[in-house]
Amino acid sequence: MADPGKMNDAKLFCPVSGLNATWEETRTLQRLLWQPLVMNNTPAPNNSRRSFLKLLPLGVLAGVFASLGGAAFRFLRPRISVATDAWLDVAPLSELTGPQPLSRKIVAEQITGWAVATEEHSVFVLPAKNNQVLSAVCPHEGCEVVWEQNRNRFSCPCHESYFAADGGRISGPAPRGLDPLPMRVQGGKLQVQYVSKEQSTRA
Amino acid sequence: MTDREHTIDRIWFLRATGGVVLVVLLVQFLTGVLLAFYYVPSVDHAYTTVSYIERVVSSGSWIRSLHHYGSQWLTLFVFLHIIQLFLTRAYASRRIQWIAAVLVLGLVMAAGGTGYSLPWDARAFFSTRIAEGLVGGLPGVGRIARLWLLGGSEISTLTLSRFFALHVLLTPAAIVAVVVWRLFRTRVCWPNLVRHAIVAGLVFIALALWCWKHPAPLGPSVADMTAEYLPRPGSQFLWLYQSLKYLPGGLGSIAGLVLPGIALVILVLLPWLKSQRLIGGSILAACVLLVGVMTTASYLSDRRDQRTRQQLSRQAAQEEAARREPFRPVPVRLVADTANTGPAEPPVLYTKFCANCHGQHGEGGRQGPLRFPPLLGVSAKPHRTVDDIVSLLQKPDSYGLQPPMRSFSDKLTEQQMREIAAWIVRL
C-alpha cells in the first residue's frame, strides 16, 4: 500500500474475510477500533501506525503459540519413573551354593506414567562372596552380561567389557565393575531391592 | 454492492469469521498433537491414558478441554463463515473460498464424529454405536460400509484404531490441504488481517477462559457404566441426537448422513448452478432452522423431565468426583507370564462341540460359503465375559448371533459351558 491516494477507489480483496472493501472503508474501521488506544489524539504519522497494525496479526499468532507453548512445556515435561522399594525374592538360601556365580531372574514393578510395568531383571548371586547379588546390567551401556564358565569371567556381548567372578572390572569400556544390589535374608530367602544405576554413556 | 450487502459489510465481526476459523483450527492441531503424546488407541489403554491426561499431566485437563470445546466452536464458526460468504455472494464471485469453506465444514464434522469415540468412555461407547448404526443403515452400501468402518463385524479394538487413524491422520490432512489451497490461491491484504486478528484473538481468549473453567467431560469407563447412564453428544451433534428420537429407525441414516451429504454436495456445486440464491438460501435456512429447533428441543426435554435431569446431574457429580480421585496406574506386563505359558489345551468338550467350526484352537474356519468367526481375543470385545459367553451358548440369538450358531443348552450343563468359556476368554 504505497500510496493510499491511488488506492482510494480500488476495492481491496481480502481472502480471509472474503470481502472487498475500499481503502477508505478500511481506514474508517481502523480509526474506530484504534482511536481509543492511541494516546495522542493528533493523528500519528501514517507510517508508524500502519507498521504497528501490521504487527498485530503476528502478535495474536504469537499469543496463541505462547499460551499453548507454556502449557505444552508443562504437559510434556518428563516424568521420573518410581521404582517400588519392595524387597524381591531371589532364591531360598539352600539353593545358593557352589563356587560359581548363579544366574537368577527377579520380577520388579515400576510405575511409569499410567502404567505399572512388571519387568524381569537378571541378577547374579555370588555364593562364594557371602551371597552378594550383582545386577547383570553392564555399567557401560546397559546390555546384559553373561557368565562364561570356561573362562571364569562375565562378558558383555555389546562392547566386550569383561568382569571377574567377583564382579570387578577386568577390561573394556565399562567404567566400573558390576553394580551390587541392596540385599538381605528374610525367612530363609535371599531378597534384593532392584536399583537401576546410571550407565557411563548417560552419566 | 446492494444496500443489503452494505449492511452486512458494516457488521464487522461477521466479516472476521475467517480468521477465527483459522486460529481455532490451529488450536485444534496443536492440542491434538499434544494429546497424541500420551494417548494410546487400544481398548485396554485408551480410557486409562485419557484419564491420565485429565488427572495427572500438568495442564492436561485444559489442553483436552481446548480440543473438546474447540471442535464445537470450530463447527459454529465455520458455519458462520459460510453464512457470511453466502450473504456476500461468494459462491458467484469467489468460488475457491466458498468451496473451501463448505468442504471444511464437512471435514470438521467428520473429525468431530470420529473424535468422540477415542476416549473409549461411556459417551464414546454410544457415539461409536451411533456411527455404526448410521453407516450401517445407508441404503445399498450400508452392510459393507459398516464392516469397513468397524474393521470387523463388531465394535472392537480394531474399530478404535480405525477411528484414530481417520481422526488424526486422514481428516486433518484433508483439512490442511483445503485450507492451504484456499489461502494460497487468494491474495492477503494486511488491513483486513488486522480485523481478523483482533476478533480471532478475542475468541481465543474466550475459548481459553471457558476451557479453564470447564474441563472436558469424561464419562465412566465402559466397564463401570451402569444401565441408567444417559449419553449426550457434543453440542455440534445435539441436533442429530434429538432428530434421531423422532425418526423411525430406518430413516436415521437418511437424516444423519445422506441428507447432510447431499446438502454439502449441492453447496459445493452452487457456483455452477442456476438460481443460486434460492437453492443456497433454502439449504442454509433449513440447516439453521433444524439445528436451532432440535438443539433447543434437546435442552428443553432434558430440563423438563425430572428423572432425566436428576440422572444427568448425578452423572455430572460422578464425573466431578472421579476427576478428584487419585489416578491408579494399570498393570502392563513386559515379561512372559510364567504362570500361564501359552494357551492351555482346549477342554475336551470344546473339541467335541465347538472345534469343528471355530477351529481346534479357536482360530475360526470356513466350510464352503460359511465362515466361522475366530474366538482369539474375543474377550476384548464388549459383552464377551465368561458370564456372557455362557448365556450366549444358551441363547445365541439374544446376542444377535445367527444360525449356524445354535443353542447348546441341551448338550452342555452350565458348569461345562463355564469351563469352555473360561478357556475361550484366555485365548
HADDOCK unambig.tbl for C-alpha pairs under 7 A between the chains (distance, minus, plus):
assign (segid A and resid 14 and name CA) (segid B and resid 187 and name CA) 6.57 0.50 0.50
assign (segid A and resid 14 and name CA) (segid B and resid 188 and name CA) 5.65 0.50 0.50
assign (segid A and resid 14 and name CA) (segid B and resid 189 and name CA) 5.50 0.50 0.50
assign (segid A and resid 14 and name CA) (segid B and resid 192 and name CA) 6.17 0.50 0.50
assign (segid A and resid 15 and name CA) (segid B and resid 183 and name CA) 6.99 0.50 0.50
assign (segid A and resid 15 and name CA) (segid B and resid 186 and name CA) 5.49 0.50 0.50
assign (segid A and resid 15 and name CA) (segid B and resid 187 and name CA) 5.80 0.50 0.50
assign (segid A and resid 15 and name CA) (segid B and resid 188 and name CA) 5.69 0.50 0.50
assign (segid A and resid 16 and name CA) (segid B and resid 18 and name CA) 5.13 0.50 0.50
assign (segid A and resid 16 and name CA) (segid B and resid 19 and name CA) 6.26 0.50 0.50
assign (segid A and resid 17 and name CA) (segid B and resid 15 and name CA) 5.51 0.50 0.50
assign (segid A and resid 17 and name CA) (segid B and resid 16 and name CA) 5.57 0.50 0.50
assign (segid A and resid 17 and name CA) (segid B and resid 17 and name CA) 6.75 0.50 0.50
assign (segid A and resid 17 and name CA) (segid B and resid 18 and name CA) 5.28 0.50 0.50
assign (segid A and resid 18 and name CA) (segid B and resid 85 and name CA) 6.78 0.50 0.50
assign (segid A and resid 26 and name CA) (segid B and resid 191 and name CA) 6.59 0.50 0.50
assign (segid A and resid 53 and name CA) (segid B and resid 194 and name CA) 6.57 0.50 0.50
assign (segid A and resid 54 and name CA) (segid B and resid 190 and name CA) 6.46 0.50 0.50
assign (segid A and resid 56 and name CA) (segid B and resid 194 and name CA) 6.20 0.50 0.50
assign (segid A and resid 56 and name CA) (segid B and resid 197 and name CA) 6.83 0.50 0.50
assign (segid A and resid 57 and name CA) (segid B and resid 193 and name CA) 6.44 0.50 0.50
assign (segid A and resid 57 and name CA) (segid B and resid 194 and name CA) 5.68 0.50 0.50
assign (segid A and resid 57 and name CA) (segid B and resid 197 and name CA) 4.84 0.50 0.50
assign (segid A and resid 60 and name CA) (segid B and resid 197 and name CA) 6.12 0.50 0.50
assign (segid A and resid 60 and name CA) (segid B and resid 201 and name CA) 5.63 0.50 0.50
assign (segid A and resid 71 and name CA) (segid B and resid 59 and name CA) 5.77 0.50 0.50
assign (segid A and resid 72 and name CA) (segid B and resid 34 and name CA) 7.00 0.50 0.50
assign (segid A and resid 74 and name CA) (segid B and resid 58 and name CA) 5.56 0.50 0.50
assign (segid A and resid 74 and name CA) (segid B and resid 59 and name CA) 6.61 0.50 0.50
assign (segid A and resid 75 and name CA) (segid B and resid 57 and name CA) 5.89 0.50 0.50
assign (segid A and resid 75 and name CA) (segid B and resid 58 and name CA) 5.05 0.50 0.50
assign (segid A and resid 75 and name CA) (segid B and resid 59 and name CA) 5.69 0.50 0.50
assign (segid A and resid 75 and name CA) (segid B and resid 60 and name CA) 6.12 0.50 0.50
assign (segid A and resid 114 and name CA) (segid B and resid 48 and name CA) 7.00 0.50 0.50
assign (segid A and resid 114 and name CA) (segid B and resid 49 and name CA) 6.54 0.50 0.50
assign (segid A and resid 114 and name CA) (segid B and resid 52 and name CA) 6.17 0.50 0.50
assign (segid A and resid 114 and name CA) (segid B and resid 329 and name CA) 4.54 0.50 0.50
assign (segid A and resid 114 and name CA) (segid B and resid 330 and name CA) 6.34 0.50 0.50
assign (segid A and resid 115 and name CA) (segid B and resid 329 and name CA) 4.90 0.50 0.50
assign (segid A and resid 115 and name CA) (segid B and resid 330 and name CA) 4.97 0.50 0.50
assign (segid A and resid 115 and name CA) (segid B and resid 331 and name CA) 5.68 0.50 0.50
assign (segid A and resid 115 and name CA) (segid B and resid 332 and name CA) 5.97 0.50 0.50
assign (segid A and resid 116 and name CA) (segid B and resid 329 and name CA) 5.71 0.50 0.50
assign (segid A and resid 116 and name CA) (segid B and resid 330 and name CA) 5.55 0.50 0.50
assign (segid A and resid 116 and name CA) (segid B and resid 331 and name CA) 4.46 0.50 0.50
assign (segid A and resid 116 and name CA) (segid B and resid 332 and name CA) 5.72 0.50 0.50
assign (segid A and resid 117 and name CA) (segid B and resid 331 and name CA) 5.89 0.50 0.50
assign (segid A and resid 117 and name CA) (segid B and resid 332 and name CA) 4.78 0.50 0.50
assign (segid A and resid 117 and name CA) (segid B and resid 333 and name CA) 5.81 0.50 0.50
assign (segid A and resid 117 and name CA) (segid B and resid 334 and name CA) 6.51 0.50 0.50
assign (segid A and resid 118 and name CA) (segid B and resid 332 and name CA) 6.36 0.50 0.50
assign (segid A and resid 118 and name CA) (segid B and resid 333 and name CA) 5.08 0.50 0.50
assign (segid A and resid 118 and name CA) (segid B and resid 334 and name CA) 5.77 0.50 0.50
assign (segid A and resid 118 and name CA) (segid B and resid 335 and name CA) 6.82 0.50 0.50
assign (segid A and resid 119 and name CA) (segid B and resid 334 and name CA) 5.51 0.50 0.50
assign (segid A and resid 119 and name CA) (segid B and resid 335 and name CA) 5.92 0.50 0.50
assign (segid A and resid 120 and name CA) (segid B and resid 335 and name CA) 6.05 0.50 0.50
